[in-house]
Structures are given as C-alpha cells and as structure tokens.
Amino acid sequence: MDVDFPVVYRAFGPLDAIAQAAGQCNRNGAMEESGRVFVFLPEEERYPPGGFQQAAEVTRTLINEVGFERMDLHVPDLFRRYYTQLYDLTKLTESARELDDAIKGRSFVDVARLYRIIAEDSINVVVPYDREAYDALRNRLAEDGRLTRSWIRKARAHSISLFRPKPDAEVWNCLEPAPLGRGELSRVWFIYLIEGHYDRDLLGLTAAEGVWIA
C-alpha cells in the first residue's frame, strides 16, 4: 500500500515482516524529521505455525547474537545473515525438493501451487474499489488464461487479504479463483464478484457473515 505514516507500531515477528511495516513509516520522505518505528511484544505472544513462527525465532536469535543496536534494517548484510539462518533451519532444498525443482525450472504455475510460507492461512482477493482497474484485471486474466508475474504485481494494489474461510462458508459463492493454466485454479488468488459487498469507507469487505478489513 502506498500509505505514509509518521509512526508505525509492529508486533514482533519475522525480520522481513518488520522491515515491510517499517517501510510505511515516512514512506514518501515528506516529513522534515525521520519517522519512528516501534516493535513490541504482545501480552499473548502467538504466531501462525510453520514458517512464520520459525522466521520469528530466527529474528529473536539474531537479536541475541548482534544486539539491538546493530539491528539496522538498512544494512543488507543483516538480511543475508537472517535468510541464511532461516534457510538452514527450514532446510528448504531438502524438505521441498519439488518446489526447488519448480523454481530452477522457472515453472511459474508449479511455484504458485507449491509455495507457502504460512500454509493456506490467507487468500488474496481482487475487489472492485477502482472499477476500471478491476475490470482491466479481470479481462487480462481471461485473455491470458493464467496468472502471470505482471498480473499479480498490478493486482496487489487492488486486492485485500482475508483469512481463509471455512470450506462451507457462504463467501466462497462470491469468489472466483484465478486460473493457473493447464486447467488448474489458484487457491491463493481470487476475484470478488459482488461489488456491493465492498465498503469504500472501511476499505474492506462487508457481508452477512461479518466484516473483513484489508
């Protein structure tokens, strides 16, 4: 999101997630003084299982090793150290050989199908906030017949993230899965079909089942 904040508060988590949140602080450099980012520990510290929790633990280990004063998000070497430890911990090439082969083979369809840092936890939904952009994205997807890097890059600015609904949730009737090609459908990217369910004031979806905020 191209949104600029003078102060950002972020619950402790993976280093890359903290950096992403920090990027919204004085994003456009319009402030005379530097923005301020606060990383805090919630009273109840809980993480999604799997890769997200492992990444948070690697971040905690890194802080203990180098100290808070050297956790400079502008230093590339800090992220090289973080990702080296993370990949050593998760052993990506051993535990996900099929994904590794798909990446090396540049098979975008298979990478989109196999890659999960948080297994099936959330979905991306393109919503009709900007009707012209929404129609253009739907038309491009129909013409291409599959997801592409270019389409996803453009869609991110016009999509929201939802926790994956339960299998019997009525909201599935409003979602159209994006095609991956070869007759496969995405489990991560969807088009929302009902314009009236998007609230422009809340910047999220509203429906009988509740409210989802982007």
Backbone bond lengths (Angstrom), bond angles and torsions (degrees), N, CA, C in turn:
res aa  C-N    CA-C-N  psi(-1)  N-CA   C-N-CA  omega(-1)  CA-C   N-CA-C  phi
1 M - - - 1.464 - - 1.521 109.64 -
2 D 1.307 117.06 136.58 1.453 121.46 177.31 1.525 108.74 -89.32
3 V 1.348 115.21 66.71 1.461 121.83 -179.75 1.518 107.86 -120.13
4 D 1.318 116.57 136.02 1.455 122.96 -173.61 1.528 109.54 -111.43
5 F 1.351 117.57 127.95 1.453 121.93 178.78 1.524 110.23 -124.96
6 P 1.337 118.39 143.58 1.469 120.29 176.82 1.531 112.12 -75.78
7 V 1.352 116.68 -28.47 1.464 122.08 -179.84 1.519 108.41 -136.63
8 V 1.330 116.35 137.77 1.463 121.80 178.47 1.524 109.36 -126.02
9 Y 1.333 116.58 131.40 1.465 122.99 173.10 1.521 107.57 -111.24
10 R 1.336 116.19 128.16 1.464 121.00 -178.23 1.519 109.59 -134.49
11 A 1.344 115.62 126.25 1.455 119.66 174.23 1.522 109.26 -63.58
12 F 1.326 116.25 146.35 1.457 120.89 -179.15 1.523 110.47 -58.37
13 G 1.340 115.79 140.17 1.456 121.04 -179.53 1.507 109.47 -170.19
14 P 1.336 118.83 -158.36 1.464 122.06 178.10 1.524 111.37 -59.27
15 L 1.329 115.28 147.45 1.463 120.11 -177.29 1.518 111.82 -59.59
16 D 1.334 117.88 -39.85 1.465 119.78 -179.02 1.522 111.27 -66.60
17 A 1.350 117.65 -33.56 1.463 121.01 177.75 1.525 110.67 -69.80
18 I 1.330 116.61 -38.17 1.467 120.67 176.97 1.527 110.08 -64.30
19 A 1.337 116.05 -42.98 1.463 120.11 179.56 1.528 111.05 -63.48
20 Q 1.332 116.72 -38.60 1.460 120.26 179.50 1.524 110.76 -63.52
21 A 1.330 116.91 -42.57 1.467 120.22 177.78 1.521 110.68 -66.02
22 A 1.331 117.04 -40.60 1.464 120.69 179.89 1.525 111.44 -62.83
23 G 1.337 116.40 -27.60 1.452 120.50 179.58 1.518 113.93 -65.23
24 Q 1.341 116.62 -16.02 1.470 119.81 177.64 1.530 111.98 -85.93
25 C 1.345 116.76 -6.24 1.463 120.54 -177.71 1.527 109.38 -88.83
26 N 1.323 115.88 120.23 1.465 121.54 -175.23 1.519 110.03 49.80
27 R 1.303 115.86 44.54 1.470 123.38 -172.82 1.527 112.52 -56.11
28 N 1.318 115.88 -40.84 1.466 120.14 -175.36 1.527 113.18 -96.65
29 G 1.341 117.01 3.87 1.460 120.80 177.49 1.504 114.07 65.14
30 A 1.332 116.60 27.01 1.466 120.04 -176.60 1.528 112.93 -84.71
31 M 1.340 116.94 -15.68 1.462 119.99 -177.87 1.527 110.32 -81.75
32 E 1.322 116.07 146.15 1.460 120.40 177.60 1.519 110.74 -69.57
33 E 1.338 117.02 -36.14 1.454 121.57 178.75 1.522 109.36 -106.33
34 S 1.311 116.46 161.52 1.457 121.20 178.72 1.518 110.47 -66.07
35 G 1.340 116.22 148.25 1.452 119.95 174.23 1.517 110.35 -72.82
36 R 1.337 115.58 171.85 1.466 120.39 -177.94 1.523 108.92 -125.65
37 V 1.335 115.82 133.43 1.465 122.82 179.51 1.519 108.96 -119.23
38 F 1.329 116.67 126.42 1.457 122.42 178.59 1.523 109.06 -114.77
39 V 1.326 117.15 123.64 1.456 122.63 175.25 1.528 107.11 -106.01
40 F 1.332 116.43 123.29 1.462 120.24 -174.20 1.527 111.21 -125.89
41 L 1.316 115.31 158.47 1.467 121.99 174.95 1.528 108.56 -98.24
42 P 1.326 118.52 119.32 1.470 120.33 177.69 1.533 110.61 -63.77
43 E 1.326 116.22 156.91 1.459 119.92 177.76 1.524 110.40 -59.17
44 E 1.326 116.61 -41.42 1.460 121.18 176.42 1.528 107.46 -109.37
45 E 1.321 115.72 99.64 1.461 120.71 -175.04 1.525 109.63 -85.64
46 R 1.333 116.11 103.91 1.465 121.62 -179.34 1.523 109.03 -132.59
47 Y 1.332 116.18 144.37 1.457 121.76 -179.90 1.523 109.58 -131.32
48 P 1.337 116.97 154.15 1.462 118.86 170.49 1.526 109.00 -59.80
49 P 1.316 118.57 143.86 1.463 120.27 -179.11 1.523 111.44 -69.04
50 G 1.334 115.42 163.72 1.466 119.93 175.45 1.512 112.63 90.21
51 G 1.344 115.64 -138.56 1.447 121.94 -171.69 1.511 114.57 -60.45
52 F 1.328 118.01 -37.31 1.465 120.96 -177.86 1.518 110.39 -64.22
53 Q 1.318 116.92 -46.73 1.460 121.22 -180.00 1.531 110.86 -64.41
54 Q 1.328 117.38 -40.36 1.460 120.57 178.43 1.525 110.72 -62.85
55 A 1.331 116.46 -41.37 1.462 120.49 -179.95 1.520 111.24 -65.15
56 A 1.332 117.57 -37.29 1.463 121.18 177.08 1.524 110.63 -64.88
57 E 1.334 117.15 -39.47 1.464 120.62 179.37 1.527 110.86 -67.98
58 V 1.333 117.41 -37.40 1.461 120.38 176.17 1.520 110.26 -62.84
59 T 1.339 116.93 -40.60 1.465 121.06 177.47 1.526 110.86 -61.43
60 R 1.329 116.86 -43.06 1.463 121.15 179.08 1.539 110.34 -62.83
61 T 1.328 116.21 -42.35 1.467 120.66 178.57 1.520 110.85 -62.43
62 L 1.336 115.72 -41.15 1.467 120.73 -179.48 1.528 110.91 -63.73
63 I 1.314 116.58 -39.80 1.472 120.07 177.64 1.521 110.26 -62.42
64 N 1.322 116.64 -42.79 1.463 120.42 179.57 1.529 111.84 -64.99
65 E 1.329 116.19 -31.58 1.465 120.34 -177.96 1.526 112.61 -77.91
66 V 1.336 117.17 -44.96 1.468 119.68 -173.36 1.521 113.06 -102.75
67 G 1.329 117.95 -19.00 1.460 121.14 -177.81 1.518 112.40 88.67
68 F 1.335 116.54 153.83 1.468 121.05 -177.51 1.525 112.03 -60.32
69 E 1.331 116.43 -37.02 1.466 119.82 -174.03 1.523 112.45 -66.04
70 R 1.331 117.04 -18.29 1.472 119.77 -179.52 1.528 112.57 -106.16
71 M 1.317 117.16 9.01 1.462 121.04 176.97 1.532 109.57 -85.97
72 D 1.323 115.92 66.35 1.466 122.49 -177.70 1.531 108.75 -92.52
73 L 1.328 116.40 114.09 1.458 121.15 -176.67 1.520 112.88 -68.78
74 H 1.321 117.68 -7.31 1.462 120.55 178.86 1.526 112.17 -92.58
75 V 1.328 117.19 -0.50 1.465 121.07 -176.56 1.527 109.61 -99.53
76 P 1.332 118.33 111.61 1.470 121.10 -178.40 1.524 113.27 -57.63
77 D 1.337 117.62 -34.16 1.460 120.23 -177.29 1.523 111.60 -62.83
78 L 1.327 117.02 -30.12 1.466 120.44 177.72 1.524 110.14 -62.27
79 F 1.333 117.58 -41.29 1.457 121.27 -179.67 1.526 111.61 -75.19
80 R 1.332 117.36 -32.86 1.462 118.99 174.17 1.526 110.57 -61.67
81 R 1.315 116.04 -41.73 1.467 120.75 178.69 1.528 110.69 -66.39
82 Y 1.331 115.82 -40.99 1.472 121.21 179.58 1.528 111.24 -61.99
83 Y 1.327 116.69 -50.42 1.467 119.79 -177.20 1.529 111.93 -70.05
84 T 1.324 117.19 -32.56 1.465 119.19 176.03 1.520 110.68 -62.05
85 Q 1.328 116.93 -46.11 1.464 120.83 179.12 1.527 111.09 -66.62
86 L 1.342 116.02 -38.78 1.461 119.51 -178.62 1.524 111.03 -65.36
87 Y 1.319 117.21 -45.78 1.463 120.39 -178.59 1.524 111.29 -69.96
88 D 1.331 116.70 -33.08 1.463 118.74 174.97 1.523 110.82 -64.69
89 L 1.333 115.73 -36.11 1.461 120.11 -178.92 1.526 111.17 -71.90
90 T 1.328 116.15 -46.48 1.461 119.54 -176.06 1.525 113.18 -82.41
91 K 1.355 116.55 -16.52 1.463 121.29 179.15 1.531 110.71 50.03
92 L 1.335 114.47 58.77 1.463 121.05 -173.46 1.527 112.62 -55.81
93 T 1.333 117.08 -47.30 1.452 118.75 -173.93 1.517 112.79 -71.07
94 E 1.345 118.04 -17.87 1.454 120.95 178.63 1.518 111.18 -90.70
95 S 1.329 116.98 -41.62 1.462 120.73 -174.06 1.517 112.99 -89.22
96 A 1.323 117.28 -14.51 1.471 119.42 -178.08 1.525 109.24 -135.26
97 R 1.328 115.88 56.49 1.455 121.00 -177.23 1.527 111.88 -58.46
98 E 1.337 116.34 -38.12 1.459 119.61 -178.49 1.524 110.88 -64.01
99 L 1.348 116.33 -41.02 1.459 120.33 177.53 1.522 110.37 -65.61
100 D 1.317 116.95 -42.66 1.452 120.86 179.49 1.531 111.19 -59.91
101 D 1.325 116.49 -41.75 1.462 120.70 178.43 1.525 111.06 -65.92
102 A 1.350 116.47 -37.80 1.464 120.18 179.71 1.524 111.06 -65.65
103 I 1.348 116.65 -38.85 1.467 120.69 178.89 1.523 110.16 -66.08
104 K 1.338 116.23 -46.35 1.460 119.91 -179.90 1.523 111.34 -64.45
105 G 1.351 116.33 -34.64 1.449 120.14 179.89 1.514 114.06 -84.34
106 R 1.350 116.63 -0.13 1.467 123.25 179.38 1.525 111.33 55.18
107 S 1.341 115.29 39.81 1.466 120.32 176.38 1.520 108.19 -92.73
108 F 1.343 116.32 93.95 1.462 120.62 -174.19 1.526 111.84 -62.95
109 V 1.320 117.42 -35.99 1.466 120.85 179.30 1.518 110.43 -60.74
110 D 1.326 117.11 -46.63 1.463 120.47 -178.16 1.520 111.55 -70.60
111 V 1.328 117.93 -36.64 1.458 120.39 177.35 1.523 110.19 -63.06
112 A 1.331 117.20 -44.48 1.465 121.07 179.08 1.527 111.27 -62.27
113 R 1.321 116.35 -33.65 1.465 120.32 -179.26 1.525 112.21 -76.34
114 L 1.327 117.34 -34.29 1.456 121.09 -170.39 1.523 114.40 -96.11
115 Y 1.347 117.66 -29.17 1.459 119.46 -171.48 1.525 111.97 -77.12
116 R 1.321 116.11 123.65 1.460 122.88 175.37 1.519 108.35 -145.70
117 I 1.347 117.95 120.22 1.458 118.82 171.40 1.525 110.04 -90.50
118 I 1.347 116.31 -30.92 1.466 121.29 170.32 1.514 104.97 -124.49
119 A 1.295 117.45 108.31 1.469 122.06 -169.01 1.524 111.90 -59.75
120 E 1.344 114.63 111.97 1.460 121.87 171.42 1.529 113.46 51.74
121 D 1.329 118.41 32.50 1.452 120.64 -173.62 1.523 112.60 -86.78
122 S 1.328 117.18 -31.49 1.458 119.93 -177.42 1.523 109.90 -144.47
123 I 1.334 114.74 165.19 1.460 120.92 178.69 1.522 108.70 -131.77
124 N 1.334 116.07 154.10 1.461 122.56 176.52 1.522 108.85 -100.74
125 V 1.326 116.63 130.58 1.457 121.12 -175.33 1.531 109.89 -126.60
126 V 1.320 116.32 118.17 1.466 120.80 175.30 1.522 108.29 -76.93
127 V 1.336 116.13 125.01 1.461 121.50 -174.84 1.529 110.68 -116.90
128 P 1.327 116.97 156.50 1.476 121.10 -175.75 1.521 113.75 -85.01
129 Y 1.351 116.99 49.58 1.465 119.61 175.98 1.527 109.54 -68.09
130 D 1.318 115.67 -48.38 1.466 122.25 175.72 1.526 105.83 -108.63
131 R 1.335 116.64 102.93 1.462 120.14 -171.84 1.525 112.48 -60.55
132 E 1.309 117.25 -38.82 1.466 120.21 -179.16 1.535 110.50 -64.32
133 A 1.328 116.25 -46.54 1.465 120.21 179.40 1.526 110.80 -66.21
134 Y 1.332 116.16 -39.32 1.466 121.69 179.29 1.536 110.73 -60.61
135 D 1.323 116.27 -47.78 1.477 120.34 179.35 1.517 111.12 -64.09
136 A 1.333 116.77 -39.32 1.461 120.31 -179.68 1.525 111.00 -64.42
137 L 1.337 116.67 -39.60 1.463 120.39 179.19 1.529 111.02 -67.16
138 R 1.329 116.68 -42.04 1.469 119.83 178.60 1.527 111.00 -64.10
139 N 1.324 116.00 -42.61 1.465 119.80 -178.90 1.527 111.10 -66.35
140 R 1.328 116.90 -41.38 1.455 120.45 179.54 1.523 110.97 -64.00
141 L 1.336 116.35 -39.58 1.459 120.42 179.21 1.525 110.60 -64.99
142 A 1.335 116.42 -39.33 1.464 120.25 178.58 1.521 111.38 -67.24
143 E 1.328 117.21 -38.68 1.460 121.12 -179.67 1.532 111.92 -69.36
144 D 1.339 116.10 -43.16 1.466 120.23 -178.03 1.522 111.58 -76.35
145 G 1.335 116.53 -32.50 1.454 120.23 -179.18 1.512 113.90 75.33
146 R 1.337 118.19 9.63 1.463 121.05 -179.55 1.526 109.65 -166.78
147 L 1.326 115.30 160.54 1.454 120.74 174.09 1.520 110.00 -69.75
148 T 1.328 115.71 143.70 1.462 121.29 174.15 1.526 108.02 -132.85
149 R 1.330 116.29 161.54 1.465 120.19 177.82 1.528 110.63 -59.22
150 S 1.318 115.74 -41.77 1.459 120.32 -179.12 1.524 111.22 -62.39
151 W 1.347 116.27 -42.27 1.473 120.08 -179.33 1.522 110.43 -64.60
152 I 1.322 117.81 -45.33 1.465 121.29 -179.11 1.521 110.41 -62.60
153 R 1.335 116.80 -41.18 1.459 120.35 179.85 1.529 110.64 -59.81
154 K 1.323 117.37 -42.11 1.467 120.51 179.28 1.532 111.24 -74.33
155 A 1.333 116.90 -34.55 1.466 120.82 -175.85 1.520 112.61 -70.16
156 R 1.321 117.95 -28.14 1.469 120.04 -176.25 1.519 112.24 -58.20
157 A 1.317 117.26 -34.82 1.469 120.78 -178.97 1.525 112.11 -73.34
158 H 1.333 117.39 -11.82 1.468 121.28 -176.25 1.530 111.51 -124.81
159 S 1.336 115.94 25.28 1.459 119.67 -178.06 1.519 110.85 -129.49
160 I 1.321 115.47 161.01 1.456 122.34 173.79 1.523 107.71 -124.27
161 S 1.323 115.56 162.93 1.459 120.97 179.81 1.525 109.09 -109.18
162 L 1.323 116.01 132.16 1.467 122.15 178.60 1.520 109.71 -122.39
163 F 1.338 116.24 142.64 1.447 118.20 168.36 1.525 107.72 -60.58
164 R 1.333 115.57 138.17 1.459 119.60 -175.95 1.528 109.96 -57.77
165 P 1.358 118.03 120.48 1.477 120.68 179.48 1.531 111.12 -64.93
166 K 1.325 115.25 160.14 1.450 119.72 175.25 1.530 109.52 -65.26
167 P 1.324 117.69 154.07 1.474 120.65 -175.47 1.523 113.77 -55.06
168 D 1.340 117.94 -32.34 1.464 120.49 -177.31 1.530 112.99 -96.69
169 A 1.335 118.24 9.87 1.463 121.21 -178.39 1.535 110.81 -67.52
170 E 1.334 115.97 140.50 1.464 120.88 -177.75 1.525 112.66 -66.16
171 V 1.342 116.44 -22.91 1.464 119.15 -177.07 1.528 112.02 -62.66
172 W 1.327 118.21 -22.36 1.461 119.94 177.58 1.528 111.81 -60.76
173 N 1.341 116.86 -26.72 1.464 120.34 178.46 1.524 112.12 -68.09
174 C 1.342 116.42 -16.41 1.460 121.34 -178.78 1.524 112.39 -100.68
175 L 1.315 117.25 0.43 1.458 121.52 -174.61 1.530 111.50 -112.25
176 E 1.300 115.44 132.76 1.462 121.75 176.35 1.526 108.50 -112.16
177 P 1.340 118.40 114.17 1.465 120.00 -178.23 1.525 111.65 -67.54
178 A 1.320 115.52 142.39 1.461 120.08 177.59 1.523 109.43 -76.23
179 P 1.323 117.84 141.92 1.470 120.50 179.30 1.524 111.02 -74.81
180 L 1.340 115.88 143.94 1.454 121.52 175.65 1.521 111.57 -99.62
181 G 1.327 116.04 -12.31 1.450 120.16 -173.47 1.519 110.13 99.95
182 R 1.315 115.69 162.72 1.461 121.67 -179.82 1.536 111.84 56.00
183 G 1.336 116.39 29.50 1.461 121.02 177.08 1.517 114.60 79.48
184 E 1.340 118.63 2.93 1.459 121.61 -179.12 1.521 110.14 -94.64
185 L 1.357 114.91 152.02 1.466 121.76 179.86 1.516 109.99 -117.81
186 S 1.318 115.69 144.96 1.455 121.01 -179.96 1.528 110.75 -70.70
187 R 1.330 115.98 143.87 1.467 122.52 171.90 1.519 110.76 -102.14
188 V 1.327 116.51 5.76 1.465 120.91 -176.08 1.529 112.40 -119.85
189 W 1.331 117.68 -35.77 1.470 121.33 -177.29 1.524 110.54 -110.03
190 F 1.365 114.84 131.87 1.465 121.34 -178.12 1.525 110.17 -138.98
191 I 1.324 115.27 156.35 1.463 123.07 171.76 1.523 107.24 -105.85
192 Y 1.361 116.80 129.44 1.464 119.28 176.26 1.520 108.97 -85.15
193 L 1.328 116.66 131.71 1.456 120.92 -167.47 1.526 114.79 -95.02
194 I 1.334 119.55 -16.15 1.466 121.15 -173.65 1.523 109.83 -113.25
195 E 1.322 116.20 110.83 1.459 121.17 -174.63 1.523 112.23 -63.98
196 G 1.333 117.40 -36.68 1.460 120.51 -175.67 1.516 114.73 -66.73
197 H 1.328 118.18 -12.50 1.460 120.99 -179.55 1.523 113.01 -84.57
198 Y 1.337 117.39 -7.36 1.460 119.10 -179.72 1.518 109.50 -95.88
199 D 1.335 116.65 122.81 1.457 122.86 -178.59 1.524 109.20 -95.25
200 R 1.318 117.06 114.81 1.459 121.19 -177.22 1.522 112.80 -72.13
201 D 1.331 117.41 -21.61 1.461 120.41 178.10 1.525 111.24 -81.02
202 L 1.335 116.04 -42.43 1.469 120.27 179.00 1.520 112.50 -82.30
203 L 1.348 115.85 -14.53 1.460 121.90 -175.51 1.529 110.86 55.08
204 G 1.331 114.94 46.45 1.455 120.47 179.25 1.507 110.68 -160.50
205 L 1.321 115.74 178.08 1.451 121.68 179.55 1.513 110.38 -89.04
206 T 1.320 116.26 138.37 1.459 121.68 173.88 1.507 107.60 -124.87
207 A 1.322 115.98 136.33 1.470 120.76 -179.46 1.514 107.99 -153.70
208 A 1.315 116.23 177.24 1.461 120.37 -178.18 1.516 112.06 -59.61
209 E 1.341 117.01 -30.59 1.444 120.08 -175.89 1.519 113.31 -79.05
210 G 1.311 118.69 -13.99 1.457 119.88 -178.66 1.508 111.45 147.72
211 V 1.322 116.99 -160.66 1.439 122.19 -176.98 1.530 108.74 -126.67
212 W 1.311 116.21 133.82 1.457 122.11 174.25 1.520 107.03 -116.26
213 I 1.299 116.84 126.21 1.464 120.73 -179.37 1.508 108.87 -108.04
214 A 1.343 116.76 133.96 1.470 121.10 179.00 1.513 109.26 -67.60
